[in-house]
Each structure stands twice: as structure tokens, then as C-alpha cells.
Amino acid sequence: MKDRGTEITRKDKRLKILATDEIESIYARPKFNREEQIEYFTLSQSDLEILEVFGSIKSQVYFILQLGYFRAKHLFFIFTFDEVKNDFQYIIEQYFNSKQLGGIKVIDKQTRLKQQRLILELHRYHLCGKEERQELEQKAQQSAKVYSKPVYVFRELVNYLTDRKIAVPGYTLMQDIVSQALTNEHNRLIKIVSDRLQASELEAFEKLLEESPGLYEITHLKQEPRNFSLKETKYEIQRGERLYLLYTIAESLLPEMEISNESIKYYAALVGYYSVARLKQLNKWTAYIYIICFAHHRYQQRSDNLINCLISRVRHYNDEAKSVAKERLYECHLEINENFQKAGQVLKLLTDESIEANTPFKTVQSKIFGILPRPKLMVVADRMAKIVSFDETAFQWEHIDKLAHQFKLHLRQIILTVEFTTTLAQDTLIEAIDFLRVAFKKGKPLKEFQSDLFPVECVPASVTSYLYTSDREQEQQLIPDRYEFLIYRLLRNGLESGDISCRNSIHFRSLEDDLIDDLRWQDKQELMISNNLTILAQPIIEHLALLEQNLEKRIGEVNRRIADGENEHFQIKKRRNKVSWNLLYPQGIDLINAPLFDSLKQVDIASILHFVDRHCHFIKAFEHVLGRYHRQAVDEHVIIACLIAWGNNMGMGRMGQISDISYQLLSTTSENFIRLETLKDANDLISNAIAELSIFHHYDIGNLLHSSSDGQKFEARINTINSRHSPKYFGLNKGVVSYTLVANHIPVNARIIGANEHESHFVFDILFNNTTDIQPNIHSTDTHGTNEINFAVLHSFGYQFAPRYKDIYDKVSKSLYGFQHPSNYDKDCVIKPIRKINTELIVEEWENIQRIMVSLAVKETTQSIIVGKLSAYARKNKTRRALWEYDNILKSLYLLDYIDSLPLRQNVQRALNRGESYHQLRRAISHANFGKLRFKSELEQQLWSECGRLIANCILYYNARILSSVLEHREQLGDLQGVEDLRQISPVAWQHINLYGRYEFRKFADSIDLDAIVEQLTQAPSR
């Protein structure tokens, strides 16, 4: 990973922020198709009044052109009429009856500038002057603290300018502002570190990079546990011990450095990617900044790993005990049933007249116990007398007794290592944990402690009877092993609910630790405005009043349309005294593997990647880990071979065997060039290039960019720390989930999550951290993507959340709310709120809700972590309840629209179908090793995910490029039906692409003749 925060190209001494295609997408004069000409050159009454200011037709035409281009890009351009011939001709035909203008091709500068001034006034925009530039520099400096990637700072500045209606200044000026901000930020950090670090602390940093037998010390610390085995857990604890001194240094320095957790994570990742040799080449203080962030992040990551190990182990022991108890319960019932028959024989024996009355009872007993032994007879007798019943919970605890050696071995070391805290007023569980920790440190068995010394206030009453046994004197004695396991179980519950936290972690800190601090929150109004949270900045009373007006109006409208029969797809069902209803769910119509592609010549995947690189130049994103000017140049053939080896799940070893490139070269190239950052940059380049193709916006749904996200399960052959069980998908094995954001068929963002993690926690994360130019307006998920806060979060950031629920009747019956009591609504209403919204609670907690949203915006921590904590059902804090209540309003509005609008339901279904189509393509790409992942770490899984996404993006670009060319051909012919047919053809198709076989990368790639393909397809039917 290159240090992009400080890299300066030698050619022009300016920071490289955007690729050429990205620069053009922002600064190049727009090229309109017919629909866009209609949209941007249509004149309002205000436009026509200004047009009259200019006397000549030439000036008026030039004004309309400038106006249209400004509407599209909010920039001005200098051009001649010949350079914009198509737009010029459209305007002449539309407004001037095709008049001829003679030979003048441009207007004078004074007139052009006057037109620009009037256009700015018309749109209430202004140019970036001296004062605006100063504001821009301040914004850049703030953004650099949040995230020091140049492209992030650049995008933040563009958003800032757009919000304040300031025309974006030239790219060179933007480069200078971003570069200066990053340089200032870097120098600021260096000064803090150089001033604060003491000699002994410097020695600790230097020791990390010193040569030693075997691996460098920092290389040891970079290693991560592969799983939750005892061996790996011990290694992780040892790494934490080595990191502790560096972590304490980082803890004292980072608050003064004032960088966000996202920047800490970014700098830490640089250490992960850089070799020791590369770190030594850096400026000493720069290296120390990176190492400080690495030590802080890695130590917290170590706490997360140990806590996750504890949670996983406790869950495993608990589930095993429940399973064994159920089996024992079944066996007991089976045995009782068998013994009941014998008990009948015993009863018959007692009534047997052949037995003499004076027969000794002992003799009778002997016969009885011959039929049914005494112990079994007693059990049956007790059962018949209903004195006892089988206690499944008791069986569970009996099995826990047998597991004592295991849980002591695995969990005690974690309790001794990780510090836990609580925000609850009563910290009885923490007291119990501290007691265990002290006992373990003494090396004294728990059974040697008196029962009255054990803190038992945290023990639930329902469990107490199972923790004690009676001695000979009938005194209650605590069973130490059961007590110890109960504390572990209560600790797990507290960690999952958020009542117990660990400050020195990433995922398990308290919610308060994840939010923006009090000092920064003093500028809350500016923070909300600067982060585009304008919805939250308005007064809450006014905001709720508007929401109330809209919601109450919709409740009335939806019920009226149902009553009048206008909602034809709403079906009421009556069974006896119960009334229910359902909605029709029509399927989408996007075709995958469309027959249109069947006739095309088969092309191998390597040729596809070469073709896409010639048009998108994505290979340029892969820079050497040691910097742009390292002696190993980029070899596109080897890069493409590495991408395919990663993406199709084959690996470098197998690719070296079946291709013309050696394993050694593949491995070296992969280590030097294939990194998450370079892969994401390459994917963004391709996604943005697809968005520029003419077919792209024909895939808009309802004239909006409608995205969806969903998870796809992949089984892992090798056990890794993030792989989890999911019997439904993996059987007895483990796997991970590839969670992908798809917009207009394009996978614009993706990440790997655990199979046990709730997809809804990542919906906002994957949207907000989408760095492409493809920015959705509306977003859909299935039921797995829903929780109690996603409507509120997405609404605050300008997205419309539009999920599909598995059972819409059940959802509405339990989740529709209003601003009035249910009794106030007409009794004939079919759709009626279940409860009144608690507006007082929202008003009281509005500032805390604002604070949460701003914390998400400034990347105070990973968004999915905060969303996960706020979504936890076990959390009872007041702010969370208020946020849920606010979410209920927005959810209710959506549910009403969903019931009332067939097009909305169709659009949601269509967006989700596109995600499923992408999953089919993704599965086909990852075909090697039967689709079972063969990677040893979470990082390798992420690299596989991004490489697979890149291959998919290349296939989609190739197909979309073909479809765009055919589309343009049909538009020129005026074939409107042909254009409409093409809009229904998905670019998700691979039947014409060879994903398998032997690879010959050094051989000249098959030349793809796009013109010949278009010529062939224009003769074929669309479907």
C-alpha cells in the first residue's frame, strides 16, 4: 500500500488524486444523448427572460449551451460551435427554426463572462474566490484528520462545494489544496510525535525494526490467530503482552494527535502491508506515526479476538450441554416407558392368588426385584406418584461438570488478560469476574475458598438451586465449577447486549466511547451542516410536525384507496371472524445470460481483462508496495494472472502449474502489487467507466439509481478466525459471507463478514463507504437487512430505505405506528396503527440522536459497530429507545407506500433480483476447489473477494460496452422498440466467456473487435 497521503509525482510535483477517467467525469464538458438534451436544454420562463438580454442568435445559442452544461456539471466551459455540433444543432432546431448563423463559431469573452454571471445568479451559485478558498482549505484540513486518503479529502471538498452552491475550482487548485492539507496534517503529527516521545519510548519503537534471528519483532506482532484453538489463543495473548508498552504510549499520544479511528485504522494498515525494509526507508517519524497507530489498533484487535474466542467457546459449551441434556431426557422417558410395562407385572404379582398369604415379604420382594430392579422401580413409583419429574436443566449442569477441565483451560487465560467494565449502576458481575481473576492469580483452586466469599449477587434466582449441594450437616455448599461457568455465561450475555464492555477493544467498547467527544460536539451545528446532515439540523418540533402531517395523511389515503377498490393488488381475506390481507409480488424482468449473447464467439477471461484495461486503464491502480519508482515495473500479463488466480479461488500454486507464468513470479508480483487498496481503486475505475456508458442509466429503476445489498455464503475449507458455522448452508463445516452492494447491476462495494453477523449492521456501512461515482438514491434489502434503526440512519444521510419483508401482513400488524391512539382511527380502517408514537421521548433524546449520526458521518468508528450496538434488542438505554421510535415513523411511512404502490413493490423486487443475478455470476467466477475457499486468513479472504469483484466488473464492462454500442446504433436508426428491448437485457451474462482451461498469458491476447460484434448483434433479435 502506498503512502498516498504524502506521495508526490516527480513529473509535475503535484499529488495524484484521480485517474484520468475520473478527472474527465468531473471536469470534462458533458456529452448529451437525446434524452439529456431535452432535460438540460429545456428553458423555463426565468431562462427565457434572461435569454432576451442577448440580442444576437449566436449569443442566445451560446447562452443556452452554457446553461445546459452548467446544469449538468455546475462548471463553465469554453468551446466553439463546431466542438458541440450535436447540441448546437438540437438548440437551433428546437428554438430557432434551424436558422443559419454564418461562419462565427464563438462569442467574445465579455459576453461569455456576462452569461456566466447571469447563470450563477439564476442558480444562486458563486465562483470559488479568495474567501471561499480559505473555507475550502479549512474543510480539507478537517477532512484530512478524519481520513488521510487523498480521494476521500477530494470527495469531501466536492460535496462541501455542492452544498454551498460554489462552482468546483480547477483540478490543479483542488490538487494543491488537498496536497497542502495532507502535508500540513502529516507535519502536525510528526511534530507531536517528535516532541512527545521519550528516549526509552523511542528505543521500544526502534527495537521493533531491529534485525534478529528469525522474524523481526514487528513481523511477529503482525501475525493473527487462525482460529480459536488453545495454541492460537496463547500466541495471541503473548502478542498482546509484547504490544502493551507500545499501546500505552499510543493511548497517551493519540488524543493529542486528534485523528479519527478510521485514520488510525488506515495508518495501521500501512504497517500491515509494508515490509520492514520499506518501513526503514520512510522518514523515521513517519514510520513511528504508522507504528503508533498499528500498536493501538492491533492491541484492540487482540482484545476483540480474545473476547470473540470467549463468546464462541461459551456458546459451544452451552449448546453442547443443551444437546446432551435433551438426549438424556429422551433416554429417561424411553426407559420409563419400558419400565412401566414391567411395573405392571409387579402389580400383578402383588395380586397373584397363587402366592400364599403367609409368604415372607422378603421373598415377594425378591421376585419383584427380579422383574424390575429396586432403583428402577423407585423411579417408576416416584413417576407414578408425580413426586419427581426429569429436570432438563439439571442434566445440562451435570454435563457442564464434565466440561470443567476444558473451559478452565481455554477461558481462564482470557479472564486474566482482558479488562472488562460496565456502564450499569450495579457492577455485581464485574465484582464476580474480579474475584475469579484474583483467585486464578493466586493459583489456588476455587474449591478451597469458603462459599460465603463468592460474590453471588449477580446469580439469577432461577439458577441458584443448581449451584449448590448439601453436605452431611445439610448446609448449602457452592459448586465452584458451576459458579465459574455461570460467570462466563453471564459475561458472554453482557458482552452481546452491550451491558459489559472492554475499553481496549474495537467492537466491544461502550457505545459512549464510540461517539464524538464532548469538546468536538460543542460545534454540533457546524458538524451537522458540514457533513450534509441537514435533515437533523432542523428543529425537532418542526420536523416531527411535518412527519405527523405526512403520516396521518398517508394512513387516510391508503385506507380510502383500499375501501374504494383503487388498490387492485390488495387482497382481503376473511376466515371465520379473522380478517387478513396480502399483496401481489410480481417478479422483475431483467434477463441474465440473455440469448443475445449466445451467438458471440467465446472469449477467454484474460482477454476480457486486457480489453477492459485498454479502455479503463485499471492496471495503473496497481502500484508497487515500495512506491511508484521501484525497479519492478508493472507487468500487466502477470497482474492479470494474479487477479484471476485470486478471484477464481485457484491460488498462485495451481495457477503456476496450468499457466505460462511461474509460481515464483506470480507470488512475488502478488505480494508487491495486489493489496486491498489497489484492488478497491481498480474496481472503482471500472465501475465509474461502466457508469459513463450510454446503457447505464437505462438500467435506472423508476428514474432513480436503485441499489440493493445482500450476502452470499461461501464455505471455507480452512478454519479461520472469522469463519463460522451455519448448518443451513455449510452443514458441519464453517464459512463466511460476501456482502455486496449492487447498483444498476454493478457491484460497487463489497466486504467479507462472518456467517454469524447480522447483515443489517452493514447496510449503511457499505453504502456510506462506497467510493465510486455511482451513488444510489434508494436502497433495498431482504428481511435480513432490516433492523430497528436502518430507516432512521439511511434517511438522515439522504437515502430512501426500501426493504422487502418476508411477511408484509405480519410486519404491518406489529410495526405500523401513528401520531394518535389507535382508538382515534376509524374502526373500518383495514390498515390501522398499533400504537401512538412517543414524540416526547424523541424530543428529549434528539440531541443524542444527532450525536450518533454525526459520529457515523465523521467515521469516529466503523459504522457497522455502532449500528450493531444500537440494534441490540437487549439494550435498554433511553437514547436507543428514542432512535427506535424515530425509526418507527419512517418505517410506517414506507410500509404505507409499499402497500399502496405496485410500482414500488415491483422496483424493490427488481433491485433485489439484480443482486441475486450478480451472486450467480460471482459463484461461476469462484469455481476452483468446488467453490470452497482455501485461504488461511481474513485478509486473504478479502483479497479473494475484491479480485472476484474485479473480474465480475470486467465482465460487466465488456457486456455493457457491447450493449451500449448496439443501443447507440438503434437510437441512430430511431428504433424505439429495439431500444426498449435492450433496456431489459442485463449485462450479467457469461455464457460467451471462457472462465476455465489452461491459461497462456504471455501469448498475445485475443483481439476483441467490438465493431464486428456490434455488426453481428444488430442483425440479431434483442431477446
Summary of the structure (lengths in Angstrom):
residues: 1023
radius of gyration: 34.2
end to end distance: 44.8
largest distance: 139.3
contacts: 3188
relative contact order: 0.08
helix: 61%
strand: 7%
